[in-house]
Amino acid sequence: MAAGEGTRMRSATPKVLHPLCGRAMIAWPVLAARGAGVERIAVIVSPDRELGDAVPGDFETVVQPQPDGTGGAVRAAIELVRDSSEVLVLSGDVPLVSTEVITELLETHRGTGAKATVMTAILDDPGTYGRVVRSSDGGVEKIVEAKAAGDATEAELEIREINSGTYVFDGDALAGALGEIDSDNAQGEYYLPDVLAVLRGRREKVAAHVADDVAVNLGVNTRVDLAAVEAEARRRILERHMLAGVTVVDPGSTWIDADVTIGPDARIEPGTSLRGATEVGAGAVIGPHSTVTDCGIGAGSQVVHSFLVLCEVMDNCQVGPFAYLRPGAELADGSKAGAFVEIKNSTIAPGAKVPHLSYVGDAEIGEGANLGAGTITANYDGRRKHRTVVGPGARLGVDTMLVAPVEIGEGAYTGAGAIIRDNVPAGSLAVSRGDQRTIEEYAQRRQAREEEQDQDS
């Protein structure tokens, strides 16, 4: 169910599309359901709501014409309900329901032979969650809402077992019961839990599965809720990686998105963010204070105090500090992008080094080549980008400017401060140097001129 207006978020973005550790909120319950074996996914949305690519994999969209409650949401999907032998109902704004908990819920439902099974939790402070009223046989008699005065009695409000908003139904039983619920309540809405009372009235079995994981009831209604849920999601992500053999030096200052993969014995230093679908190899060291988004980092590589996005760093590379690797940057095994280096849309061959203070764009740097400090590829002529090729083993002097398109041959050299506009043959040395000109007493004359200007003004 994802048709809620989410007005308390105070956002132009629909609530279920807000990001949560690298995924849209709605993606979390969808992926959890798929992991539990659910094959057909239907997302119930309000009119004119576009989900785009927020929902992973194949899914169907059902429009809830008006905001008339959770019962109204499922009624909007009545044809899908009738076509299904078993219906799992999840809330799009309760993102931390896990595959494991859903699997346990389905097992309970099938094991008891119930027509409906509700996932519940026991809370010390139930707040406004719907209360689970049990019958004498231990089954679920009904669920009463507690959102507004008059929804529940004082005795019902004392109940600590709450409805998490997650259910499994027999399809036929649900389809029949949906036609018998009404909106005669304080909110004027159709409450899905009222279906349970209808089924009990038919002497059908309604069971409950008490979840040990309190996250099953962590819903998002405000940005405060979103921050709390994201903090819990981040904690679980970090814990999962640490239990798998990853060292996270300071979990409190480390952000890792849900789809990041990290190999064993990797070390994540403080202040590091790993975003998107980043993959980190075994034994790599990331950070401190590095941000890596949708990148591959090979085994044994080090990324120190740097920013990387949509690039590939292979095994045993060194990056940083203060490097910026932009989309299309590819560092082969054992290569280096050093301090204050920016690389984009370029390949750095095995063992090649761009040590410091350089910009490399639209270039191919050959195996074992070394670029001196301050090397720049002038790759843009105002209309088009051009490529630079530096051959294997080439050695470029400090402050070399490569005006693309240009090629430096294998084993070639450039002198310090060279401006290279023409190709350099293999094994050659290219220099470009004008004669030094010294203007004596320049400082004194400049000072006198400035004083004269001050007097005139």
VENHUBEL-V722219 format. One record per residue. N is the residue number from 1. PHI is phi as a letter, one per 20 degrees, with the letter a starting at -180 (999 if undefined). PSI is psi in radians with two decimals (* if undefined). BURIAL is + if it has 9 or more other ideal C-beta (glycine too) atoms within 8 Angstrom, else -. Layout:
BEGIN
N:PHI:PSI:BURIAL / N:PHI:PSI:BURIAL
END
This chain:
BEGIN
1:999:2.14:+ / 2:b:0.56:+ / 3:e:0.00:+ / 4:f:2.54:+ / 5:f:-0.50:- / 6:m:0.64:+ / 7:f:-0.50:- / 8:f:-0.21:- / 9:f:-0.35:+ / 10:l:1.01:- / 11:b:2.56:- / 12:f:-0.26:- / 13:e:2.25:- / 14:g:2.50:- / 15:g:-0.83:+ / 16:f:-0.10:+ / 17:e:-0.04:+ / 18:f:2.44:+ / 19:f:2.53:- / 20:c:1.79:+ / 21:l:0.82:+ / 22:n:-0.07:+ / 23:c:2.63:+ / 24:f:2.55:+ / 25:g:-0.72:+ / 26:f:-0.44:+ / 27:f:-0.49:+ / 28:f:-0.99:+ / 29:f:-0.53:+ / 30:f:-0.83:+ / 31:f:-0.65:+ / 32:f:-0.72:+ / 33:f:-0.76:+ / 34:f:-0.70:+ / 35:f:-0.47:- / 36:e:0.06:+ / 37:n:0.11:- / 38:f:2.21:+ / 39:e:-0.60:- / 40:d:2.07:- / 41:d:2.21:+ / 42:c:2.24:+ / 43:d:2.15:+ / 44:e:2.12:+ / 45:c:2.86:+ / 46:e:2.88:+ / 47:g:2.54:- / 48:m:0.39:- / 49:e:2.07:+ / 50:d:2.21:- / 51:e:-0.28:+ / 52:l:-2.34:- / 53:d:0.36:- / 54:f:-0.49:+ / 55:e:2.06:+ / 56:f:2.51:- / 57:m:-2.98:- / 58:f:2.43:- / 59:b:2.84:+ / 60:d:2.61:- / 61:d:2.29:- / 62:c:2.28:+ / 63:e:2.21:+ / 64:e:1.90:+ / 65:g:-0.62:- / 66:b:2.70:- / 67:f:1.44:+ / 68:d:0.56:+ / 69:n:3.06:+ / 70:f:-0.61:+ / 71:f:-0.69:+ / 72:f:-0.59:+ / 73:f:-0.81:+ / 74:f:-0.56:+ / 75:f:-0.56:+ / 76:f:-0.41:+ / 77:d:0.49:+ / 78:g:-0.63:+ / 79:f:-0.67:- / 80:f:-0.65:+ / 81:f:-0.79:+ / 82:f:-0.51:+ / 83:e:-0.05:- / 84:d:2.42:+ / 85:f:-0.47:- / 86:c:2.32:+ / 87:c:2.10:+ / 88:e:2.21:+ / 89:d:2.11:+ / 90:c:2.75:+ / 91:d:2.28:+ / 92:f:-0.31:+ / 93:d:0.30:+ / 94:c:1.39:+ / 95:e:-0.29:+ / 96:e:0.26:+ / 97:f:2.12:+ / 98:e:2.85:+ / 99:g:-0.70:+ / 100:f:-0.76:- / 101:f:-0.70:+ / 102:f:-0.73:+ / 103:g:-0.76:+ / 104:f:-0.70:+ / 105:f:-0.81:+ / 106:f:-0.67:+ / 107:f:-0.72:- / 108:f:-0.78:+ / 109:f:-0.82:+ / 110:f:-0.59:- / 111:f:-0.53:- / 112:e:-0.27:+ / 113:m:0.39:- / 114:f:2.71:+ / 115:e:-0.36:+ / 116:b:2.47:+ / 117:c:2.24:+ / 118:d:2.42:+ / 119:e:2.24:+ / 120:c:2.97:+ / 121:b:2.71:+ / 122:d:2.12:- / 123:c:2.50:+ / 124:f:-0.64:- / 125:c:1.62:- / 126:f:-0.35:+ / 127:l:-2.25:- / 128:e:0.20:- / 129:f:2.59:+ / 130:f:2.41:+ / 131:e:2.47:+ / 132:e:2.00:+ / 133:e:2.07:+ / 134:e:2.62:+ / 135:e:3.04:+ / 136:f:-0.44:- / 137:e:0.09:- / 138:n:-0.14:- / 139:f:3.10:+ / 140:e:2.07:+ / 141:e:-0.81:+ / 142:a:2.98:+ / 143:c:2.24:+ / 144:d:2.39:+ / 145:f:2.74:+ / 146:c:0.49:+ / 147:f:-0.57:- / 148:c:2.76:- / 149:g:2.33:- / 150:n:-0.27:- / 151:f:-0.67:+ / 152:c:2.70:- / 153:e:2.96:- / 154:f:-0.71:- / 155:f:-0.69:- / 156:f:-0.59:+ / 157:f:-0.33:+ / 158:f:-0.23:- / 159:f:2.36:+ / 160:e:-0.22:- / 161:e:2.17:+ / 162:d:2.78:+ / 163:e:2.20:+ / 164:e:-0.20:+ / 165:n:0.21:+ / 166:d:2.31:+ / 167:b:2.77:+ / 168:c:2.31:+ / 169:c:2.67:+ / 170:f:2.26:+ / 171:g:-0.85:+ / 172:f:-0.74:- / 173:f:-0.72:+ / 174:f:-0.77:+ / 175:g:-0.72:+ / 176:f:-0.72:- / 177:f:-0.51:+ / 178:f:-0.51:+ / 179:f:-0.14:- / 180:d:-0.07:- / 181:e:2.71:+ / 182:c:3.12:- / 183:d:0.52:+ / 184:e:1.34:- / 185:b:3.11:+ / 186:f:-0.50:+ / 187:e:-0.22:+ / 188:m:0.59:- / 189:c:2.83:+ / 190:e:2.05:+ / 191:e:2.16:+ / 192:g:-0.67:+ / 193:g:-0.38:+ / 194:f:-0.38:+ / 195:g:-0.60:+ / 196:f:-0.72:+ / 197:f:-0.65:+ / 198:f:-0.79:+ / 199:f:-0.68:+ / 200:f:-0.66:+ / 201:f:-0.42:- / 202:e:0.12:- / 203:m:0.48:- / 204:e:2.66:+ / 205:e:2.27:- / 206:c:2.07:+ / 207:d:2.96:+ / 208:c:2.51:+ / 209:d:1.98:+ / 210:e:2.00:- / 211:e:2.39:+ / 212:f:-0.42:- / 213:e:1.94:+ / 214:f:-0.20:- / 215:f:-0.25:+ / 216:f:-0.28:+ / 217:d:0.28:+ / 218:e:1.59:+ / 219:e:2.87:+ / 220:d:2.05:+ / 221:c:-0.46:+ / 222:c:2.99:- / 223:f:-0.43:- / 224:f:-0.79:- / 225:f:-0.73:+ / 226:f:-0.75:+ / 227:f:-0.70:- / 228:f:-0.74:+ / 229:f:-0.70:+ / 230:f:-0.64:+ / 231:f:-0.72:- / 232:f:-0.71:+ / 233:f:-0.75:+ / 234:f:-0.72:+ / 235:g:-0.75:+ / 236:f:-0.67:+ / 237:f:-0.83:+ / 238:f:-0.74:+ / 239:f:-0.73:- / 240:f:-0.76:- / 241:f:-0.72:+ / 242:f:-0.70:+ / 243:f:-0.36:- / 244:e:0.08:- / 245:o:0.28:- / 246:d:2.35:+ / 247:e:2.09:- / 248:d:1.84:+ / 249:f:-0.78:+ / 250:c:1.58:+ / 251:g:-0.53:- / 252:f:-0.39:- / 253:d:0.33:- / 254:d:2.27:+ / 255:d:2.15:+ / 256:c:2.15:+ / 257:f:2.85:+ / 258:f:-0.56:+ / 259:e:0.17:- / 260:f:2.43:+ / 261:d:2.44:- / 262:c:2.30:+ / 263:f:2.84:+ / 264:f:2.63:- / 265:m:0.16:+ / 266:f:2.72:+ / 267:c:2.17:+ / 268:d:1.97:+ / 269:e:2.88:+ / 270:g:2.62:+ / 271:m:0.30:+ / 272:d:2.45:+ / 273:c:2.17:+ / 274:d:2.03:+ / 275:d:2.81:+ / 276:m:-2.35:+ / 277:d:0.62:- / 278:f:2.47:+ / 279:c:2.22:+ / 280:d:2.23:+ / 281:f:2.95:+ / 282:f:2.40:+ / 283:m:0.05:+ / 284:f:2.70:+ / 285:c:2.10:+ / 286:d:2.16:+ / 287:o:-3.07:+ / 288:f:2.78:+ / 289:l:0.92:- / 290:d:2.56:+ / 291:c:2.17:+ / 292:c:2.07:+ / 293:c:2.09:+ / 294:l:0.84:- / 295:c:2.81:+ / 296:d:2.22:+ / 297:d:2.10:+ / 298:f:2.97:+ / 299:f:2.38:+ / 300:m:0.04:+ / 301:e:2.75:+ / 302:c:2.29:+ / 303:c:1.81:+ / 304:d:2.12:+ / 305:l:0.88:+ / 306:c:2.94:+ / 307:c:2.10:- / 308:c:2.41:+ / 309:b:2.26:+ / 310:l:0.89:- / 311:c:3.02:+ / 312:c:2.13:- / 313:d:2.04:+ / 314:e:-2.82:+ / 315:f:2.54:+ / 316:l:0.65:+ / 317:e:2.83:+ / 318:c:2.26:- / 319:c:2.23:+ / 320:n:-3.07:+ / 321:f:2.78:- / 322:m:0.65:- / 323:e:2.67:+ / 324:c:1.84:+ / 325:d:2.01:+ / 326:e:3.06:+ / 327:g:2.38:- / 328:n:-0.04:+ / 329:f:2.32:+ / 330:c:2.05:+ / 331:d:2.07:+ / 332:f:3.05:+ / 333:g:2.31:+ / 334:m:0.19:+ / 335:e:3.03:+ / 336:b:2.38:+ / 337:c:1.83:+ / 338:e:-2.68:+ / 339:f:2.29:+ / 340:l:0.76:+ / 341:d:2.37:+ / 342:d:2.26:+ / 343:c:2.34:+ / 344:b:2.47:+ / 345:l:0.83:+ / 346:b:2.67:+ / 347:d:2.28:- / 348:d:1.95:+ / 349:f:2.93:+ / 350:g:2.31:+ / 351:m:-0.05:+ / 352:f:2.65:+ / 353:c:2.29:+ / 354:d:1.47:+ / 355:f:-0.82:+ / 356:a:2.66:+ / 357:l:0.71:- / 358:c:2.70:+ / 359:c:2.17:+ / 360:c:1.96:+ / 361:c:2.38:+ / 362:l:0.97:+ / 363:c:2.82:+ / 364:c:2.02:+ / 365:d:2.08:+ / 366:f:2.91:+ / 367:g:2.28:+ / 368:m:0.07:+ / 369:f:2.74:+ / 370:c:2.17:+ / 371:d:2.18:+ / 372:f:2.85:+ / 373:g:2.38:+ / 374:n:0.24:+ / 375:f:2.35:+ / 376:c:2.34:+ / 377:e:2.02:+ / 378:e:1.53:- / 379:e:-0.08:+ / 380:c:2.18:- / 381:e:0.21:- / 382:o:-0.33:- / 383:c:-0.69:- / 384:c:2.73:- / 385:e:2.50:+ / 386:c:2.68:+ / 387:e:2.64:+ / 388:d:2.41:+ / 389:c:2.14:+ / 390:d:2.10:+ / 391:f:2.91:+ / 392:g:2.43:+ / 393:m:0.09:+ / 394:f:2.64:+ / 395:c:2.01:+ / 396:d:2.30:+ / 397:f:2.90:+ / 398:f:2.57:+ / 399:l:0.62:+ / 400:f:2.31:+ / 401:d:2.12:+ / 402:d:1.91:+ / 403:e:1.80:- / 404:f:2.67:+ / 405:f:2.37:- / 406:b:2.65:+ / 407:c:2.37:+ / 408:d:2.11:+ / 409:f:2.94:+ / 410:g:2.28:+ / 411:m:0.19:+ / 412:f:2.87:+ / 413:c:2.70:+ / 414:c:2.60:+ / 415:e:2.87:+ / 416:g:2.36:- / 417:m:0.24:+ / 418:f:2.44:+ / 419:d:1.93:- / 420:d:1.97:+ / 421:d:-0.30:- / 422:d:2.73:- / 423:g:2.54:- / 424:d:2.07:+ / 425:f:2.76:- / 426:g:2.41:- / 427:m:0.07:- / 428:e:2.90:+ / 429:d:2.21:- / 430:d:2.25:+ / 431:c:2.70:- / 432:b:1.94:- / 433:b:2.21:- / 434:e:2.75:- / 435:f:2.46:- / 436:f:2.38:- / 437:c:2.17:- / 438:d:2.17:- / 439:d:1.87:- / 440:f:2.63:- / 441:l:0.45:- / 442:f:-0.75:- / 443:f:-0.72:- / 444:f:-0.76:- / 445:f:-0.65:- / 446:f:-0.73:- / 447:f:-0.75:- / 448:f:-0.71:- / 449:f:-0.71:- / 450:f:-0.66:- / 451:f:-0.65:- / 452:f:-0.70:- / 453:f:-0.65:- / 454:f:-0.70:- / 455:f:-0.69:- / 456:f:-0.56:- / 457:e:*:-
END
